[in-house]
Amino acid sequence: MREKVTIPHLMEKRARGEPISMLTCYDYPTALLEEKAGVDIILVGDSVGMTVYGHSSTLPVTMDIMIAHCQAVRRGAPGALLIGDMPYLSYQISVTEAVRNAGRFMQEAACDAVKLEGGRSMAPVFRALTDAGIPAMGHLGLTPQSLAMLGGFRAQGRDAEAAFRVIQDAAILEQAGAFSILLEAVPPEVGEEVTGRASIPIISIGAGPHCDGQLLIVHDLLGFFEAFTPRFVKKYADLNRTVLEAFQSYLGDVAGRRFPAAEHCYPMKKGELEKLAFLLKGSEDPREEVST
């Protein structure tokens, strides 16, 4: 078992200039593999609503859904730094509600931290979480829970004023207690500026190569999600094709009676088949007993 990844470990990697690895995960089998690979940070993202449940956005995801997935991932990846993504309306209603829901991630799912979207308006929430001893990661740039206001999945910070606001928001969240910030779909110049000004790990998901670490949605990385592919995604596998071919091969074997073969069957113990034949020969057909 590897050494447990902690926030101080991430800070040490940042100080040494070593890139931090981060992936999303939603289930136990995938968590086992990410743990074995040595991923630093695992995010149980509210992206589960799209990648696993087939919704068109992250908004339908609830706290109970998130807790269940976090529990499964924790069992599979005890060594990674596990972050639970706070779903829509779990932290926006009030600071008190935000602390209560964040506490559920820590208490019920053994998460190491939580993540929430939003800039300067979320500063009071970050302060309250910090006071409660709950590490919180910020999320700036493209924030999927705000798609209605952003006009869809569009890159952010591409003009000077918008970029300046992202840079300012990052500084405000750090000052409010964020232990790390995720930047999504912003120009690499913005990612570089935020990282250079920060004293906490800055993670990129489509924010360029200059950040302290990189995140990808695991279904995007594996080629396991076809609804759309963001520009920043690099596919490392094509599981859609692999799985489809496996399904088609199975259907063909079933149709051609090639499966199951002898090696897939459980043979009777030696000599027991003859005993069974004797028992059947001397017994009445149970269907006849039922009919009478």
C-alpha positions as CSV (number, residue, x, y, z in Angstrom):
1,M,0.0,0.0,0.0
2,R,1.4,3.4,-1.0
3,E,1.8,6.3,1.4
4,K,-1.3,8.3,1.9
5,V,-1.4,11.5,-0.2
6,T,-2.1,14.6,1.9
7,I,-2.4,18.3,1.4
8,P,1.2,18.9,2.7
9,H,2.4,16.3,0.1
10,L,0.8,18.4,-2.6
11,M,2.4,21.5,-1.3
12,E,5.8,19.7,-1.3
13,K,5.3,18.6,-4.9
14,R,4.4,22.1,-5.9
15,A,7.6,23.5,-4.1
16,R,9.7,20.9,-5.9
17,G,8.1,21.7,-9.3
18,E,6.7,18.2,-9.6
19,P,3.4,18.1,-11.5
20,I,0.3,16.9,-9.6
21,S,-1.9,14.3,-11.2
22,M,-5.7,14.4,-10.8
23,L,-8.5,12.3,-12.3
24,T,-12.2,12.0,-11.7
25,C,-13.6,8.7,-10.6
26,Y,-17.1,7.5,-9.7
27,D,-16.9,3.8,-8.9
28,Y,-15.0,1.1,-7.0
29,P,-13.4,-0.8,-9.9
30,T,-12.0,2.4,-11.5
31,A,-10.8,3.6,-8.2
32,L,-8.8,0.4,-7.7
33,L,-7.0,1.1,-11.0
34,E,-6.4,4.8,-10.3
35,E,-5.0,3.9,-6.9
36,K,-2.8,1.2,-8.5
37,A,-1.6,3.7,-11.1
38,G,-0.7,6.2,-8.3
39,V,-3.0,9.1,-9.1
40,D,-2.4,11.9,-6.5
41,I,-5.9,13.4,-6.3
42,I,-9.2,11.7,-7.2
43,L,-12.2,13.9,-7.7
44,V,-15.6,12.4,-7.4
45,G,-17.1,15.0,-9.6
46,D,-20.7,16.0,-10.1
47,S,-19.8,15.3,-13.7
48,V,-21.2,11.8,-12.7
49,G,-24.6,13.3,-13.6
50,M,-23.5,13.3,-17.3
51,T,-21.0,10.5,-17.6
52,V,-22.8,7.9,-15.6
53,Y,-26.5,9.0,-15.3
54,G,-26.9,10.5,-18.8
55,H,-28.1,13.9,-17.8
56,S,-27.4,16.9,-20.1
57,S,-25.8,18.8,-17.2
58,T,-24.5,18.4,-13.6
59,L,-27.6,20.1,-12.1
60,P,-29.7,17.0,-11.3
61,V,-27.0,15.5,-9.0
62,T,-27.9,15.4,-5.3
63,M,-25.9,15.1,-2.1
64,D,-27.0,11.5,-1.6
65,I,-25.8,10.5,-5.1
66,M,-22.5,12.2,-4.4
67,I,-22.0,10.6,-1.0
68,A,-22.7,7.1,-2.4
69,H,-20.2,7.5,-5.2
70,C,-17.6,8.9,-2.8
71,Q,-18.0,6.0,-0.5
72,A,-17.4,3.5,-3.4
73,V,-14.3,5.4,-4.6
74,R,-12.9,5.7,-1.1
75,R,-13.0,1.9,-0.6
76,G,-11.1,1.5,-3.9
77,A,-8.5,4.2,-3.4
78,P,-7.5,4.6,0.3
79,G,-4.2,6.3,-0.6
80,A,-5.3,9.1,-2.9
81,L,-6.4,12.5,-1.8
82,L,-10.1,12.2,-2.2
83,I,-12.2,15.3,-3.0
84,G,-16.0,15.3,-3.1
85,D,-17.6,17.7,-5.5
86,M,-20.4,19.7,-3.8
87,P,-23.4,19.5,-6.0
88,Y,-25.7,22.3,-7.1
89,L,-27.6,24.1,-4.2
90,S,-25.6,22.2,-1.6
91,Y,-23.6,25.3,-0.7
92,Q,-25.2,28.3,-2.4
93,I,-28.2,28.6,-0.1
94,S,-26.4,29.5,3.1
95,V,-23.0,29.2,4.8
96,T,-24.5,27.0,7.4
97,E,-25.9,24.6,4.8
98,A,-22.6,24.6,3.0
99,V,-20.7,23.5,6.1
100,R,-23.3,20.9,7.0
101,N,-23.2,19.3,3.5
102,A,-19.4,19.5,3.3
103,G,-19.3,17.8,6.7
104,R,-21.3,14.9,5.2
105,F,-18.5,14.3,2.6
106,M,-16.0,14.1,5.4
107,Q,-18.0,12.1,7.9
108,E,-20.0,9.7,5.7
109,A,-17.6,9.2,2.8
110,A,-14.2,9.8,4.5
111,C,-13.3,12.4,1.9
112,D,-10.1,14.5,2.4
113,A,-11.6,17.7,1.0
114,V,-14.5,19.2,-0.9
115,K,-14.7,21.3,-4.1
116,L,-17.1,24.1,-4.9
117,E,-17.5,26.5,-7.8
118,G,-17.5,30.2,-7.8
119,G,-15.3,33.2,-7.2
120,R,-15.4,36.1,-4.7
121,S,-19.0,35.5,-3.8
122,M,-18.0,32.2,-2.3
123,A,-15.3,33.7,0.0
124,P,-17.5,33.5,3.1
125,V,-18.1,29.9,2.5
126,F,-14.4,29.1,2.2
127,R,-13.8,31.0,5.4
128,A,-16.5,29.0,7.2
129,L,-15.2,25.7,5.8
130,T,-11.7,26.5,6.9
131,D,-12.9,27.4,10.4
132,A,-14.7,24.1,10.5
133,G,-11.5,22.2,9.6
134,I,-12.8,21.2,6.2
135,P,-10.3,21.7,3.3
136,A,-11.9,23.2,0.2
137,M,-10.7,23.5,-3.4
138,G,-12.0,26.3,-5.5
139,H,-13.2,26.1,-9.1
140,L,-12.9,29.0,-11.5
141,G,-13.3,29.6,-15.2
142,L,-15.8,27.4,-16.8
143,T,-18.1,26.4,-13.9
144,P,-20.6,23.8,-15.1
145,Q,-23.2,24.6,-12.4
146,S,-23.5,28.1,-13.9
147,L,-24.0,27.0,-17.5
148,A,-27.3,29.0,-17.8
149,M,-25.4,32.2,-17.0
150,L,-22.3,31.3,-19.1
151,G,-24.3,30.4,-22.2
152,G,-23.1,26.8,-22.3
153,F,-19.8,24.9,-22.2
154,R,-17.7,27.9,-23.3
155,A,-14.1,28.8,-22.5
156,Q,-13.8,31.7,-20.1
157,G,-11.3,34.5,-19.4
158,R,-10.5,35.1,-23.1
159,D,-10.7,38.8,-22.9
160,A,-8.6,41.0,-20.6
161,E,-11.4,42.0,-18.2
162,A,-12.6,38.4,-17.8
163,A,-9.1,37.2,-17.4
164,F,-8.4,39.8,-14.8
165,R,-11.5,38.8,-12.8
166,V,-10.4,35.1,-12.8
167,I,-6.9,36.1,-11.6
168,Q,-8.5,38.3,-8.8
169,D,-11.0,35.6,-7.8
170,A,-8.1,33.1,-7.4
171,A,-6.3,35.5,-5.1
172,I,-9.5,36.1,-3.1
173,L,-10.2,32.4,-2.7
174,E,-6.7,31.7,-1.6
175,Q,-7.0,34.4,1.0
176,A,-10.3,33.0,2.2
177,G,-8.7,29.6,2.9
178,A,-8.8,27.5,-0.3
179,F,-6.1,24.9,-0.2
180,S,-6.1,24.6,-4.0
181,I,-7.9,26.0,-7.1
182,L,-9.1,24.2,-10.2
183,L,-9.0,26.3,-13.4
184,E,-11.3,25.1,-16.2
185,A,-11.2,26.1,-19.8
186,V,-9.2,29.4,-19.6
187,P,-6.3,30.5,-21.8
188,P,-2.9,29.1,-20.8
189,E,-1.7,32.7,-20.1
190,V,-4.4,33.0,-17.4
191,G,-3.4,29.7,-16.0
192,E,0.2,30.7,-15.9
193,E,-0.6,34.1,-14.3
194,V,-2.8,32.5,-11.6
195,T,-0.2,29.9,-10.8
196,G,2.7,32.3,-10.6
197,R,0.8,34.5,-8.2
198,A,-0.5,31.7,-5.9
199,S,1.1,29.9,-3.0
200,I,-1.3,27.0,-3.3
201,P,-1.5,24.2,-5.9
202,I,-3.3,25.4,-9.1
203,I,-4.8,22.5,-11.1
204,S,-5.6,22.8,-14.8
205,I,-8.5,21.2,-16.7
206,G,-8.1,23.0,-20.0
207,A,-6.0,25.9,-18.5
208,G,-2.7,25.1,-20.1
209,P,0.6,23.5,-19.2
210,H,1.8,26.1,-16.7
211,C,-0.3,25.0,-13.7
212,D,0.9,22.8,-10.9
213,G,-1.2,19.9,-12.0
214,Q,-3.6,18.5,-14.5
215,L,-7.1,17.0,-14.3
216,L,-9.1,15.0,-16.9
217,I,-12.5,13.5,-16.7
218,V,-11.8,9.7,-16.6
219,H,-14.5,8.9,-19.2
220,D,-12.9,11.5,-21.6
221,L,-9.4,10.1,-21.1
222,L,-10.6,6.5,-21.8
223,G,-12.8,7.5,-24.8
224,F,-15.9,6.3,-22.9
225,F,-18.1,9.4,-23.4
226,E,-19.4,10.4,-26.8
227,A,-21.9,13.2,-26.1
228,F,-19.1,15.8,-26.7
229,T,-15.3,16.1,-26.4
230,P,-13.9,19.4,-25.0
231,R,-10.9,20.8,-26.8
232,F,-8.6,20.2,-23.9
233,V,-9.2,16.5,-23.8
234,K,-6.5,14.0,-24.8
235,K,-7.9,10.5,-25.3
236,Y,-5.6,7.8,-24.1
237,A,-7.8,4.9,-25.1
238,D,-10.9,4.1,-27.1
239,L,-13.0,2.0,-24.7
240,N,-16.2,2.7,-26.6
241,R,-15.0,0.7,-29.5
242,T,-13.4,-2.0,-27.3
243,V,-16.5,-2.5,-25.3
244,L,-18.8,-2.4,-28.3
245,E,-16.7,-5.0,-30.0
246,A,-16.8,-7.2,-26.9
247,F,-20.6,-6.9,-26.8
248,Q,-20.9,-7.8,-30.4
249,S,-18.6,-10.8,-30.0
250,Y,-20.7,-12.0,-27.1
251,L,-23.9,-11.7,-29.0
252,G,-22.4,-13.6,-31.9
253,D,-21.2,-16.4,-29.7
254,V,-24.6,-16.7,-28.1
255,A,-26.4,-16.7,-31.4
256,G,-24.0,-19.3,-32.8
257,R,-24.1,-21.4,-29.6
258,R,-20.3,-21.0,-29.2
259,F,-20.9,-19.8,-25.7
260,P,-20.9,-21.3,-23.2
261,A,-18.3,-23.9,-24.2
262,A,-17.2,-26.9,-22.0
263,E,-14.6,-24.8,-20.2
264,H,-17.4,-22.5,-19.0
265,C,-19.5,-25.3,-17.4
266,Y,-19.4,-27.0,-14.1
267,P,-19.0,-30.8,-14.5
268,M,-20.7,-33.2,-12.2
269,K,-18.5,-35.2,-9.8
270,K,-17.2,-38.5,-11.1
271,G,-19.8,-41.3,-11.0
272,E,-22.6,-38.9,-10.0
273,L,-24.2,-38.7,-13.4
274,E,-25.0,-42.4,-13.4
275,K,-26.6,-42.0,-9.9
276,L,-28.7,-39.2,-11.2
277,A,-29.9,-41.2,-14.1
278,F,-30.9,-44.0,-11.7
279,L,-32.8,-41.6,-9.5
280,L,-34.6,-40.1,-12.4
281,K,-35.5,-43.5,-13.8
282,G,-37.2,-44.6,-10.6
283,S,-39.0,-41.4,-9.9
284,E,-42.3,-40.1,-11.2
285,D,-42.6,-37.0,-13.3
286,P,-43.3,-34.2,-10.8
287,R,-45.4,-32.4,-13.4
288,E,-47.8,-35.4,-13.4
289,E,-48.1,-35.2,-9.6
290,V,-49.0,-31.5,-9.8
291,S,-51.6,-32.0,-12.5
292,T,-53.4,-34.7,-10.5
